[in-house]
């Protein structure tokens, strides 16, 4: 469903510095299933990574509160994007230098994705699955995959930043 709603086309061509990524995971191997498709753009001169469209599909078993599930997945995706692209505890040879929120790198409002869609699969009669942070793992992986598509480089160290 995520690929379908995203409009994933394996033959799609795009301009340099633009990439698409897809990833899928099951939360803690026993909770909800979540798939994420997204776009990134990478500024050639600075290496700055920008999130574009993000589309997720989640199977939480029988959904009791679809709006709550969507909210949970949206929050998980934004938090994961922040971890993946920005967050790190900085330190020098003697101590931690990230000592307050103004010096700790975290996603700010101008950097959130351009758009976010979450689709909850209707699964009446199925067992209820914990949704929790089901969107976190696949979001990080989809960003890394999109970055690889955009740049040709497979970067494995977090955060995935121009400094990295």
C-alpha positions, 0 to 999 in steps of 0.5 A, spaced: 500 500 500 505 504 501 508 503 494 502 504 491 499 510 494 506 513 493 506 512 486 512 508 486 515 506 479 521 502 478 522 505 471 522 512 474 528 517 472 530 523 476 534 529 476 541 528 480 541 530 487 534 527 488 532 520 490 527 515 493 527 510 498 523 505 501 523 500 507 519 495 511 519 493 518 515 489 523 515 493 530 519 489 535 518 482 531 511 482 533 507 488 533 505 492 527 508 492 520 510 499 517 512 500 510 515 507 508 516 510 501 519 517 501 524 522 497 530 526 499 534 532 495 541 533 496 544 540 495 550 539 491 554 544 494 553 543 501 550 536 502 544 539 505 539 533 505 532 535 505 526 531 506 520 531 501 514 527 500 513 521 505 508 516 505 507 510 510 502 504 510 501 501 517 498 494 519 496 494 526 491 488 526 484 491 527 485 498 528 481 501 534 483 508 533 485 509 526 487 517 528 491 515 533 495 510 529 496 515 524 498 520 529 503 515 532 506 513 525 507 521 523 510 522 530 515 516 529 517 518 522 519 525 524 523 523 530 526 518 526 528 523 521 531 527 526 535 522 529 537 519 522 539 526 519 541 531 525 542 528 532 548 526 536 551 527 542 557 531 541 563 531 546 571 533 546 577 529 549 574 531 556 567 532 556 560 532 553 559 539 549 552 538 547 549 540 554 543 544 552 537 544 547 540 550 544 547 546 542 544 539 541 542 538 534 535 536 532 530 537 527 527 544 527 520 546 523 523 548 517 526 541 516 520 537 517 518 533 510 514 537 505 508 532 506 506 526 510 501 521 509 499 515 513 495 509 511 492 505 516 490 498 513 483 496 515 484 489 518 477 487 521 477 481 525 485 481 526 488 480 532 490 487 535 498 489 534 502 494 538 503 500 533 508 504 538 514 506 534 513 502 528 515 507 523 522 509 526 526 503 523 523 503 516 523 511 516 531 511 517 532 505 512 528 509 507 532 515 508 538 512 507 536 508 501 533 515 498 540 518 500 544 512 496 539 513 490 540 521 490 548 520 491 550 513 489 554 513 496 552 508 501 553 512 508 552 508 514 554 512 520 549 516 523 547 522 523 547 522 515 549 529 515 554 533 510 559 533 516 558 525 516 
